[in-house]
């Protein structure tokens, strides 16, 4: 070994020992007769000491030639530091160096390799291998590793078997856009990279594997944001001979295990909410329940008073912000500006201050008297000192806008602590939703989700009212996982495809292999998939998944470090027959 100890290992009990350390030069402090160098590796930082008169002059010459991020080997004796540093574990000791070797010189890095770096996002992504040297980034990947390890431990101990499924599969029209891969040996034909191993894990249930899991790479060609990357990792799971309750209990157990082993937190019982109730109470199918401020519908007490904005609205709905009646006009104007943002979409905001003396002051005093506003307060369970915030309009966009306002107020009031975790199951989603643009139904989750048994008969007569036997797991307002009990009957699967607008020929071409498999004794089965990158970010208290991925893409889907995606040569295009495909009549 080139070293006897790591840079995070030495303590007072090592004083007097001769040691060899290797690592990167973090910082150099030259005080003339004394030179200190902070030497860093994965495990920590140790201070090296060079002193004129006791350190050989040739060693000092080498030390003065060093720059940041030089890779060096230092030998010497562990001594007690005169000026100790209680901010690092090795801060009581230093190495009095008697031998120093440069293992590799380094250019001055484009940003500082420290917790608080001076590098912007794009620069750090371009030099990601340097960014990964920073402790704060490395700790995020270490958290990812521990989550991965404990996930496997739990599932292995629950009789699951990890099976790898293909990466080159068939493109399907449902869901997000596929990434496609041309086949050289089959000119003009293409593979797709999997958005999910969905059909393969169902086929594993048909094969009798009973309990499957996989930490699997998935790919979606969709617009990016903080919690999306073109390639991402799922904890993908499936179980046979189960009902919904079995799935919920098993994977609630997984989440409980992860919180206990990684954060020593007992999450307690996980509440459940129906999709319809979540939308009515929070305007979101992934509500953050770390704080209250649930919705209160006010149509019956706010309409019919001559205020056209409310009278002509499909929905009048509000939230009650506790202890905010003292908000200034400037603060209220800022809230109004917030809801009017294009991405929020509200036309305006009505406020009502419920003053400490029991009186009311509102932005609609012209239309509503004290008695009217008192009814609002009763409806919203408001108390003196609270602030009522009300939106109106069509149901869905109004709920969406109020959800954004609720989350904004939660942030403003410090109610969304990253150190608090609230887990929630959301159940009974609609099976399908109508798309005005395509003039047909689309699956809310995917085409293999089964309806609730009691809604089975309504799939033809009233498909929009059918509830799916589906469930999502939400943590702190982030959808972490989702799944369903699957269709395992060929006839029902065929019926589902027809509902989604597939012809028999299209269904057979796309999914004939799965329907054929159902004819050979498919067991009842169901499963779930967790967004592993989102889970890591949630455990780490971050909004972005990017730092939990070793080599992520930027917001344009580019890897700026290796400059990908990139063009390929004409020769490659010909070899893959892409020039032929682009010249086909249907391509024009």
ZATORPA-243897 format. One line per field, with one value per residue (C-alpha): residue in one letter; z, x negated, y. Coordinates in Angstrom, 2 decimals, m for minus. Each point is the difference from the previous one (the first is absolute). Layout:
BEGIN
residuo <- A / ... .
pz <- Z / ... .
px <- X / ... .
py <- Y / ... .
***
This chain:
BEGIN
residuo <- X / X / X / X / X / X / X / X / X / X / X / X / X / X / X / X / X / X / X / X / X / X / X / X / X / X / X / X / X / X / X / X / X / X / X / X / X / X / X / X / X / X / X / X / X / X / X / X / X / X / X / X / X / X / X / X / X / X / X / X / X / X / X / X / X / X / X / X / X / X / X / X / X / X / X / X / X / X / X / X / X / X / X / X / X / X / X / X / X / X / X / X / X / X / X / X / X / X / X / X / X / X / X / X / X / X / X / X / X / X / X / X / X / X / X / X / X / X / X / X / X / X / X / X / X / X / X / X / X / X / X / X / X / X / X / X / X / X / X / X / X / X / X / X / X / X / X / X / X / X / X / X / X / X / X / X / X / X / X / X / X / X / X / X / X / X / X / X / X / X / X / X / X / X / X / X / X / X / X / X / X / X / X / X / X / X / X / X / X / X / X / X / X / X / X / X / X / X / X / X / X / X / X / X / X / X / X / X / X / X / X / X / X / X / X / X / X / X / X / X / X / X / X / X / X / X / X / X / X / X / X / X / X / X / X / X / X / X / X / X / X / X / X / X / X / X / X / X / X / X / X / X / X / X / X / X / X / X / X / X / X / X / X / X / X / X / X / X / X / X / X / X / X / X / X / X / X / X / X / X / X / X / X / X / X / X / X / X / X / X / X / X / X / X / X / X / X / X / X / X / X / X / X / X / X / X / X / X / X / X / X / X / X / X / X / X / X / X / X / X / X / X / X / X / X / X / X / X / X / X / X / X / X / X / X / X / X / X / X / X / X / X / X / X / X / X / X / X / X / X / X / X / X / X / X / X / X / X / X / X / X / X / X / X / X / X / X / X / X / X / X / X / X / X / X / X / X / X / X / X / X / X / X / X / X / X / X / X / X / X / X / X / X / X / X / X / X / X / X / X / X / X / X / X / X / X / X / X / X / X / X / X / X / X / X / X / X / X / X / X / X / X / X / X / X / X / X / X / X / X / X / X / X / X / X / X / X / X / X / X / X / X / X / X / X / X / X / X / X / X / X / X / X / X / X / X / X / X / X / X / X / X / X / X / X / X / X / X / X / X / X / X / X / X / X / X / X / X / X / X / X / X / X / X / X / X / X / X / X / X / X / X / X / X / X / X / X / X / X / X / X / X / X / X / X / X / X / X / X / X / X / X / X / X / X / X / X / X / X / X / X / X / X / X / X / X / X / X / X / X / X / X / X / X / X / X / X / X / X / X / X / X / X / X / X / X / X / X / X / X / X / X / X / X / X / X / X / X / X / X / X / X / X / X / X / X / X / X / X / X / X / X / X / X / X / X / X / X / X / X / X / X / X / X / X / X / X / X .
pz <- 0.00 / m0.70 / 3.39 / 3.54 / 1.07 / m1.57 / 0.45 / 2.26 / 2.33 / 2.26 / 3.62 / 3.19 / 0.60 / m3.16 / 1.33 / m0.35 / m2.83 / m3.41 / m2.72 / m3.76 / m1.46 / m3.57 / m1.44 / m1.63 / 1.11 / 1.31 / 1.25 / 0.55 / 2.68 / m0.28 / 2.96 / m0.93 / 2.52 / 0.24 / m2.72 / 0.66 / m2.64 / 0.35 / m1.60 / m1.05 / m1.05 / 0.03 / 3.77 / 1.24 / 0.34 / 1.89 / 0.46 / m1.07 / 1.70 / m1.59 / 2.24 / m0.98 / 2.05 / 0.69 / m3.37 / m2.63 / m2.42 / m3.06 / 1.48 / 0.57 / m3.62 / m1.18 / 2.34 / m1.34 / m3.56 / 0.67 / m1.22 / 0.81 / m0.96 / m0.43 / 0.87 / 2.57 / 2.42 / 3.38 / 2.68 / 3.50 / 3.69 / 1.59 / 2.47 / 2.10 / m1.55 / 1.86 / m1.49 / m0.14 / m2.39 / 1.58 / m3.35 / m1.40 / 1.68 / m0.58 / 1.39 / 3.09 / m1.98 / m3.00 / m1.89 / 0.36 / m3.52 / m0.69 / m3.50 / m2.80 / m3.52 / m2.80 / m1.48 / m2.57 / m0.66 / m0.62 / m1.88 / 2.18 / 0.13 / m1.44 / 3.37 / 3.63 / 1.18 / 3.26 / 1.56 / m0.96 / m3.51 / m2.32 / m3.06 / m1.72 / m1.01 / m3.63 / 0.87 / 2.65 / m2.40 / m2.65 / 2.55 / 1.87 / 0.92 / 1.97 / 1.53 / 1.26 / 2.11 / 2.18 / 3.26 / m0.30 / m3.38 / 1.01 / 3.09 / m2.24 / m2.01 / 3.22 / 1.12 / m3.33 / 0.58 / 3.49 / m1.27 / m2.75 / 2.43 / 2.53 / m2.75 / m1.13 / 3.59 / 0.66 / m3.25 / 0.18 / 3.50 / m1.28 / m2.55 / m3.03 / m2.77 / m2.07 / m3.73 / m2.78 / m2.87 / m3.55 / m0.80 / m3.75 / m0.29 / m2.17 / m0.38 / 1.26 / m0.68 / 3.58 / 2.55 / m0.62 / m3.14 / m0.46 / m0.66 / m3.09 / m1.14 / m3.66 / m0.73 / m2.40 / m0.59 / m0.62 / m2.35 / 0.49 / 3.35 / 3.48 / 3.62 / 2.79 / 3.37 / 2.78 / 1.74 / 2.47 / 0.07 / 0.39 / m2.42 / 0.87 / 3.70 / m0.73 / m2.16 / 2.93 / 2.08 / m2.77 / 0.21 / 3.68 / 1.55 / 2.57 / 1.35 / m2.26 / 0.43 / m1.90 / 0.46 / m3.64 / m2.40 / m1.89 / m2.77 / m1.01 / m2.70 / 1.73 / 1.05 / 2.99 / 3.37 / 3.47 / 0.70 / m3.52 / m2.01 / m3.38 / 1.71 / 3.53 / 2.43 / 1.34 / 2.79 / m2.12 / 1.76 / m0.74 / 2.10 / m0.85 / 1.74 / 1.79 / 0.52 / 0.44 / 3.76 / m0.34 / m2.25 / 2.32 / 3.09 / m1.66 / m1.39 / 2.93 / 1.82 / m2.44 / 0.54 / 3.76 / m0.15 / m2.02 / 2.32 / 3.07 / m1.26 / m1.76 / 2.08 / 3.22 / m0.51 / 0.80 / m2.49 / 1.87 / m1.74 / m3.58 / m0.65 / m3.15 / m2.07 / m2.99 / m3.20 / m0.14 / 3.59 / m0.67 / m2.94 / 1.95 / 3.16 / m1.49 / m3.76 / m0.54 / m0.33 / 1.98 / 2.95 / 2.51 / 3.38 / 2.16 / 0.61 / m0.09 / m2.09 / m1.76 / m2.44 / 0.95 / m2.69 / 0.39 / m2.84 / 2.34 / 2.11 / m2.59 / m3.06 / m0.64 / 1.57 / m3.20 / m0.31 / m3.59 / 0.32 / 2.53 / m1.38 / m3.42 / 1.36 / 0.00 / 3.29 / 2.80 / 2.33 / 2.59 / 2.59 / 3.47 / 0.82 / 3.79 / 1.81 / m3.22 / 0.47 / 0.56 / m3.59 / m1.51 / m3.28 / m1.55 / 1.11 / m1.29 / m3.33 / m0.24 / 0.50 / m2.70 / m2.37 / 0.83 / m0.96 / m3.19 / m1.29 / m3.31 / 1.49 / 2.82 / m2.16 / 2.40 / m1.04 / 3.48 / 3.73 / 2.64 / 3.59 / 3.29 / 3.20 / 3.13 / 2.45 / 3.61 / 1.20 / m1.96 / m2.83 / m3.67 / m2.72 / m3.57 / m3.59 / m0.77 / 2.77 / m2.65 / m0.49 / 3.34 / 3.47 / 3.39 / 0.24 / m3.44 / 0.84 / 3.34 / m1.91 / m2.09 / 3.19 / 1.43 / m3.24 / 0.04 / 3.76 / 0.17 / 3.32 / 0.89 / m1.34 / m3.09 / m3.67 / m2.51 / m3.63 / m2.66 / m3.72 / m2.48 / m3.51 / m1.74 / 2.35 / m1.16 / m0.74 / 3.17 / 2.16 / m1.71 / 0.63 / 3.64 / 0.49 / m1.17 / 2.33 / 2.91 / m0.60 / m0.35 / 3.34 / 1.57 / m1.09 / 1.10 / 3.47 / 0.40 / 0.15 / m2.51 / 1.96 / m1.85 / 3.32 / 0.32 / m2.07 / m0.63 / m2.04 / m1.66 / m2.19 / m2.69 / m1.19 / m2.65 / m2.87 / m3.09 / m2.33 / m3.10 / m0.80 / m3.09 / m2.25 / m2.00 / m2.38 / m1.12 / 0.64 / 1.86 / 3.41 / 1.31 / 2.85 / 3.19 / 0.93 / m2.80 / m2.08 / 2.27 / 3.10 / 1.09 / 0.98 / 3.52 / 0.02 / 0.86 / m3.04 / m2.52 / m1.51 / m0.67 / m2.40 / m3.02 / 1.33 / 1.95 / m0.32 / 1.34 / 3.41 / 0.34 / 2.77 / m0.45 / 2.48 / 0.27 / 2.66 / 0.31 / 2.87 / 0.78 / 2.33 / 0.83 / m3.10 / m2.38 / m1.85 / 0.92 / m1.37 / m1.73 / m0.97 / m0.40 / m0.01 / m3.61 / m2.54 / m0.28 / m2.19 / m3.81 / m0.56 / 2.49 / m1.47 / m3.49 / 1.32 / 1.52 / m3.29 / m1.83 / 2.58 / m0.70 / m3.72 / m1.13 / m2.89 / 0.41 / m2.50 / 1.86 / 3.33 / m1.43 / m1.65 / 3.14 / 2.80 / m1.56 / 1.85 / 3.35 / m0.83 / m1.32 / 3.28 / 1.93 / m1.67 / 1.70 / 3.59 / 1.12 / 3.79 / 1.58 / 0.52 / 0.79 / 0.69 / 0.46 / m1.20 / 2.05 / m1.54 / 1.65 / m0.88 / 1.49 / 3.09 / 0.40 / m0.38 / 2.53 / 2.57 / m0.67 / 0.37 / m3.59 / m2.71 / m2.85 / m0.79 / m1.98 / 2.83 / 0.86 / m3.46 / m0.65 / m3.55 / m0.65 / m3.04 / 0.02 / m0.52 / m3.76 / 0.35 / m0.86 / 1.66 / m0.29 / 1.37 / m2.90 / m2.43 / m0.59 / m1.93 / m3.05 / m3.74 / m1.63 / m3.29 / m3.39 / 0.00 / 3.23 / m1.34 / m3.07 / 2.07 / 2.11 / m3.12 / 1.45 / m3.33 / m1.54 / 2.74 / m0.38 / m3.73 / 0.29 / m1.30 / 3.41 / 1.56 / m2.31 .
px <- 0.00 / m1.15 / 1.37 / 0.10 / 3.07 / 2.73 / 0.31 / 3.03 / m1.44 / m2.67 / 0.76 / m1.90 / m0.69 / m2.13 / m2.40 / m3.60 / 0.75 / m1.64 / 2.64 / 0.36 / 2.92 / 1.10 / 2.57 / 0.71 / m1.31 / 3.03 / m1.63 / m3.51 / m0.90 / m3.57 / m1.03 / m3.66 / m1.70 / 3.07 / 2.08 / 3.26 / 1.72 / 3.47 / m0.08 / 3.37 / 1.28 / 3.44 / m0.17 / m0.94 / m2.73 / m3.31 / m2.36 / m3.64 / m2.71 / m3.25 / m2.34 / m3.26 / m2.87 / 1.56 / 1.50 / m2.68 / m0.41 / 0.58 / 3.38 / 0.93 / m0.99 / 2.44 / 2.72 / m0.35 / 0.39 / 3.38 / 3.33 / 3.60 / 1.11 / m3.55 / m0.01 / m2.72 / m1.39 / m1.22 / m1.90 / m0.67 / 0.79 / 3.39 / m0.31 / 2.49 / 1.14 / m0.78 / 3.04 / 2.74 / 2.96 / 3.20 / 1.84 / m1.65 / m0.48 / m3.78 / m0.32 / m2.03 / m2.98 / m2.21 / m2.82 / m3.54 / m1.12 / m3.44 / 0.63 / 2.18 / 0.68 / 2.10 / 2.05 / 1.66 / m0.01 / 3.27 / 1.22 / 1.70 / 3.64 / 2.67 / 1.76 / m0.86 / 0.34 / 1.71 / 3.46 / 0.85 / m1.40 / m0.18 / 0.98 / 3.38 / 2.17 / m1.12 / m3.67 / 0.23 / 1.85 / m2.68 / m2.65 / 2.18 / m3.00 / m1.31 / 3.38 / 0.19 / m3.11 / 2.03 / 1.16 / 3.56 / 0.49 / m1.73 / 2.22 / 3.07 / m1.30 / m0.89 / 3.61 / 1.12 / m2.23 / 1.42 / 3.57 / m0.77 / m1.60 / 2.85 / 2.62 / m1.64 / m0.32 / 3.71 / 1.20 / m2.46 / 1.25 / 3.59 / m0.57 / m0.34 / m2.40 / m1.85 / 0.32 / m1.51 / 2.35 / m0.97 / m1.14 / 0.66 / 3.76 / 2.98 / 1.32 / 3.55 / 2.32 / 1.21 / m1.81 / m2.91 / m2.13 / m2.40 / m3.69 / m0.48 / m3.03 / m0.46 / m0.72 / m2.91 / 0.94 / 3.66 / m0.13 / 2.77 / 1.06 / m0.59 / m0.28 / 1.22 / m1.62 / 2.45 / 2.08 / 0.73 / m0.42 / 3.79 / 0.86 / m3.09 / 0.73 / 3.56 / m1.39 / m2.23 / 3.18 / 1.48 / m3.28 / 0.60 / m2.77 / 2.54 / m2.06 / m2.29 / m1.97 / m2.63 / m1.89 / 0.31 / m0.96 / 2.96 / 0.12 / 2.53 / m0.41 / 1.93 / m0.52 / m2.31 / 0.35 / m1.53 / 1.45 / m0.40 / m2.93 / 0.12 / m1.40 / 0.99 / 0.12 / 3.05 / 0.54 / 2.22 / 2.05 / 2.74 / 1.83 / 2.33 / 3.17 / 0.49 / 2.65 / m0.55 / m0.34 / m2.91 / m1.88 / 0.63 / m1.16 / m3.12 / m1.28 / 1.09 / m2.33 / m2.79 / 0.38 / 0.19 / m3.20 / m1.85 / 0.96 / m0.97 / m3.35 / m1.17 / 1.49 / 1.07 / 3.53 / 3.14 / 2.58 / 2.88 / 3.25 / 0.28 / 3.33 / 2.03 / 2.11 / 2.25 / m1.04 / 3.31 / m0.47 / m3.61 / 1.09 / 2.90 / m2.03 / m3.40 / 0.41 / m2.76 / m0.36 / m3.25 / 0.87 / m2.58 / 1.53 / m2.79 / 2.36 / 3.72 / 1.71 / 2.28 / 2.56 / 3.45 / 2.67 / 2.05 / 2.54 / 2.99 / m1.05 / m1.85 / 2.25 / 3.19 / m1.25 / m0.51 / m3.74 / m0.15 / m3.48 / 1.42 / 3.53 / m1.21 / m2.62 / 0.30 / m1.90 / m0.72 / m2.62 / m2.46 / m2.65 / m0.47 / m3.53 / m0.38 / m1.17 / m0.42 / 2.66 / m2.79 / m1.21 / m0.69 / 1.41 / m3.42 / 0.03 / 3.55 / m0.89 / m2.96 / 2.38 / 2.29 / m2.96 / m0.99 / 3.34 / 0.11 / m3.25 / 0.59 / m1.09 / 2.57 / 2.78 / 2.41 / 1.54 / 0.00 / 0.15 / 2.58 / m1.21 / 1.81 / m1.77 / 1.62 / m1.33 / m0.89 / 2.95 / 2.42 / 0.59 / m0.60 / m1.82 / 0.14 / m0.72 / 3.71 / 1.58 / 2.20 / 1.88 / m0.26 / 0.83 / m1.20 / 2.68 / m0.88 / m3.70 / 0.76 / 1.67 / m3.16 / m2.06 / 2.29 / m0.23 / m3.81 / m0.43 / m1.83 / m0.90 / m0.72 / m3.45 / 0.34 / m0.06 / 2.43 / m1.18 / 2.61 / m0.15 / 2.80 / 0.50 / 0.29 / m0.49 / m3.25 / m2.12 / 1.26 / m0.97 / m3.37 / m0.66 / 1.10 / m2.29 / m2.93 / 1.07 / 0.30 / m3.53 / m1.29 / 1.56 / m1.44 / m3.45 / 0.59 / 1.07 / m2.80 / 2.41 / m1.84 / m3.06 / m2.43 / m0.61 / 3.65 / 1.40 / 3.65 / 0.86 / 3.40 / 1.75 / 2.30 / 2.54 / 2.67 / m1.13 / 2.20 / m0.73 / 0.07 / 0.20 / 1.47 / m2.34 / 1.75 / m2.95 / m0.05 / 3.73 / m0.51 / m0.69 / m3.55 / m1.08 / m0.62 / m2.85 / m0.52 / 2.14 / m0.68 / 1.63 / 3.13 / 3.24 / 1.31 / 2.06 / 3.18 / m0.46 / m0.65 / 3.48 / m0.22 / m2.98 / 2.32 / 2.97 / m1.84 / m3.79 / m0.72 / 1.38 / m2.02 / m2.58 / m3.32 / m1.28 / m3.04 / m2.02 / m2.75 / m2.43 / m0.63 / m2.66 / 0.09 / 2.02 / m2.20 / 1.26 / m2.60 / 1.68 / 3.07 / 1.52 / 3.13 / 1.58 / m0.44 / 2.38 / m0.74 / 2.93 / m0.29 / 3.62 / m0.22 / m3.33 / 1.53 / 2.91 / m2.45 / m1.86 / 3.28 / 0.92 / m3.35 / 0.68 / m2.14 / 1.28 / m0.30 / m2.87 / m1.86 / 0.44 / m1.27 / m2.99 / m1.01 / 0.96 / 1.01 / m2.81 / 1.45 / 3.59 / m1.20 / m1.83 / 3.23 / 1.49 / m2.54 / 1.09 / m0.88 / 0.32 / 1.62 / m2.88 / m0.91 / m2.97 / m1.54 / m2.97 / m1.80 / m1.95 / m3.32 / m1.63 / 2.96 / m0.16 / m3.69 / 0.71 / 2.84 / m2.17 / m2.74 / 2.35 / m0.51 / 2.40 / m2.25 / m0.95 / m3.07 / m2.56 / 1.05 / m1.03 / m3.72 / 0.03 / 3.31 / 1.25 / 0.75 / 3.43 / m0.34 / m0.66 / m3.69 / m3.03 / m2.26 / m2.96 / m0.21 / 1.96 / 2.89 / 2.27 / m2.18 / 0.16 / m1.17 / m1.77 / 1.60 / m1.58 / 1.78 / 3.30 / m0.35 / m0.99 / 3.13 / 2.14 / 1.19 / m0.55 / 2.41 / 2.60 / m0.10 / 0.57 / 3.04 / 3.23 / 1.70 / m2.92 / 0.71 .
py <- 0.00 / 3.54 / 1.09 / m1.30 / 2.00 / 2.12 / 3.75 / m0.39 / m2.61 / 1.50 / 0.98 / 0.79 / m3.70 / 0.00 / 2.68 / m1.16 / m2.45 / 0.18 / 0.04 / 0.35 / 1.98 / 0.57 / 2.38 / 3.33 / 3.39 / 1.88 / 3.20 / 1.42 / 2.57 / 1.30 / 2.15 / 0.26 / m2.26 / m2.25 / m1.65 / m1.82 / m2.11 / m1.48 / m3.44 / m1.42 / m3.43 / m1.64 / m0.52 / 3.46 / 2.64 / m0.14 / 2.94 / m0.38 / 2.08 / 1.22 / 2.01 / 1.69 / m1.32 / m3.42 / m1.00 / m0.78 / 2.92 / m2.19 / m1.02 / 3.66 / 0.73 / m2.67 / 1.33 / 3.54 / m1.29 / m1.58 / 1.33 / m0.77 / m3.52 / m1.37 / m3.70 / m0.65 / m2.56 / 1.27 / m1.93 / 1.19 / m0.18 / 0.72 / 2.88 / 1.94 / 3.28 / 3.19 / 1.75 / m2.61 / m0.06 / m1.32 / 0.17 / m3.15 / m3.43 / 0.10 / 3.52 / m0.96 / m1.32 / 0.74 / m1.72 / 1.31 / m0.91 / m1.52 / m1.31 / 1.38 / m1.28 / 1.45 / m2.84 / 2.24 / 3.72 / 1.82 / 3.03 / 2.57 / m1.16 / 2.33 / 0.18 / m0.66 / m3.60 / 0.90 / m0.33 / 3.59 / 0.11 / 2.98 / m2.08 / 0.41 / m2.96 / m0.16 / 0.28 / m2.70 / m2.32 / 0.50 / m0.98 / m2.47 / m2.18 / 2.99 / 0.80 / m3.59 / 0.65 / 2.37 / m1.51 / 1.33 / m1.69 / m3.22 / m0.28 / 0.08 / m2.95 / m1.81 / 0.50 / m1.47 / m3.02 / m0.60 / 0.32 / m2.50 / m2.43 / 0.17 / m0.34 / m3.22 / m1.23 / 0.49 / m1.56 / m2.89 / m0.76 / 0.13 / m2.83 / 2.27 / m0.97 / 2.60 / m0.71 / 2.13 / 0.76 / 1.09 / 3.53 / m0.31 / m0.46 / 0.94 / 3.54 / 0.55 / 2.95 / 0.53 / 2.16 / 2.36 / 0.02 / m2.89 / 0.23 / m2.20 / m1.98 / m1.01 / m3.66 / m0.55 / m3.64 / 0.83 / 3.01 / 2.53 / m1.47 / 1.35 / m0.98 / 2.28 / 0.57 / m0.95 / 2.62 / m2.78 / m3.80 / m0.24 / m2.80 / m2.03 / m0.01 / m1.10 / m2.80 / m1.01 / m0.40 / m2.17 / m1.96 / m0.75 / 2.14 / 1.25 / 2.94 / 2.04 / 3.19 / 1.93 / 3.23 / 0.87 / 2.78 / 1.48 / 2.58 / 2.65 / 2.60 / 2.77 / 3.60 / 0.25 / 1.70 / m0.29 / m3.45 / m1.45 / m1.35 / m1.78 / m3.09 / m0.84 / m2.92 / m1.83 / m2.48 / m2.22 / m2.70 / m2.52 / m2.64 / m2.88 / m1.20 / 3.32 / 2.63 / 3.73 / m0.26 / m2.43 / 2.43 / 2.97 / m1.90 / m1.40 / 3.28 / 2.08 / m2.37 / 0.83 / 3.75 / m0.49 / m2.09 / 2.64 / 2.84 / m2.01 / m1.27 / 3.15 / 2.82 / m1.77 / 1.33 / m1.98 / 1.27 / m1.65 / m0.91 / 1.19 / 1.73 / m0.63 / 2.37 / m0.51 / 1.76 / 1.92 / 1.19 / 1.02 / 2.14 / 1.52 / 0.72 / 0.88 / 0.43 / m2.55 / m3.76 / 0.29 / 2.24 / 1.16 / m0.83 / 1.43 / 2.92 / 0.74 / 2.70 / m2.45 / 1.42 / 1.25 / 0.39 / 3.18 / m0.10 / m0.16 / 3.01 / 2.12 / m0.10 / 1.94 / 3.24 / 1.97 / m0.63 / m1.26 / m1.49 / m2.47 / m0.26 / m1.14 / m2.40 / m3.77 / m0.11 / 2.45 / m1.45 / 1.25 / m0.79 / 1.42 / 1.19 / m0.07 / 3.14 / 2.00 / 2.68 / 2.54 / m0.38 / 3.43 / 1.25 / m0.58 / m3.64 / m0.51 / 1.59 / m2.40 / m2.94 / 1.36 / 0.35 / m3.56 / m1.57 / 2.10 / m1.49 / m1.83 / m3.32 / 0.42 / 1.37 / 1.76 / 3.31 / 1.47 / m0.61 / 0.91 / 0.39 / 0.29 / 1.05 / m1.40 / 2.56 / m0.77 / 2.11 / m2.19 / 2.48 / m0.68 / 1.91 / m1.31 / 0.94 / m0.47 / 2.09 / 1.62 / m3.28 / m1.80 / 1.25 / m1.17 / m2.71 / m1.34 / m0.19 / m1.60 / m2.85 / m0.31 / m0.21 / m2.69 / m1.96 / 0.22 / m0.56 / 3.34 / 1.61 / 3.64 / 0.82 / m2.21 / 0.97 / m1.52 / m0.22 / m0.80 / m0.88 / m0.69 / m1.32 / m3.36 / m2.94 / m1.58 / 3.10 / 1.72 / m2.97 / m0.16 / 3.70 / m0.21 / m3.00 / 2.13 / 2.82 / m2.45 / m1.32 / 3.56 / 0.96 / m3.15 / 1.15 / 3.59 / m1.11 / m2.57 / m2.93 / m2.24 / m1.04 / m2.27 / m1.79 / m1.08 / m2.86 / m0.78 / m3.09 / m0.49 / m2.57 / 1.42 / m2.60 / m0.56 / 2.16 / 0.25 / m2.90 / 2.24 / 3.70 / 1.66 / 1.93 / 2.75 / 0.34 / m3.64 / m0.50 / m3.26 / m1.48 / m0.44 / m2.25 / 2.00 / m2.36 / m2.54 / m2.39 / m3.00 / 1.49 / m1.82 / 1.74 / m0.40 / m3.21 / 1.90 / 2.30 / m2.76 / 0.17 / 3.76 / m0.23 / 0.07 / 1.98 / 2.72 / m0.33 / 3.48 / m0.97 / m3.22 / 0.01 / m1.78 / m2.54 / 2.26 / 1.78 / 2.59 / 0.54 / 3.67 / 1.44 / 3.71 / 0.82 / m1.97 / m3.06 / m2.63 / m3.10 / m1.31 / m3.30 / m2.04 / m3.41 / m1.10 / m1.45 / m3.73 / m1.02 / 0.17 / 1.06 / 2.88 / 1.09 / m0.02 / 2.07 / 2.50 / 0.36 / 0.69 / 2.64 / 1.69 / 0.07 / m2.94 / m2.08 / m3.77 / 0.06 / 2.77 / m1.75 / m3.27 / 1.67 / 1.89 / m2.36 / m3.30 / m1.79 / 1.06 / m0.94 / m3.35 / m0.58 / 0.66 / m3.08 / m2.25 / 0.47 / 3.52 / 0.46 / 3.07 / 2.40 / 3.59 / 2.16 / 3.39 / 2.05 / 2.63 / 2.84 / m0.78 / 3.33 / 1.90 / m2.20 / 0.89 / 3.72 / m0.18 / m1.77 / 2.56 / 2.97 / 1.21 / 1.17 / m1.16 / m3.59 / 1.04 / m0.06 / m3.56 / m1.23 / m0.42 / 1.38 / 1.81 / 1.89 / 3.72 / 1.58 / m0.44 / m3.72 / 0.44 / m1.49 / 3.05 / m1.93 / m2.47 / 2.20 / m2.35 / m0.41 / 0.54 / m0.53 / m3.22 / m0.50 / m0.55 / m3.44 / m0.92 / 1.34 / m2.21 / m3.02 / 0.45 / 0.58 / 3.31 / 1.72 / m2.51 / 0.51 / 3.79 / m0.32 / m2.26 / 1.60 / m0.20 / 1.90 / 2.92 .
***
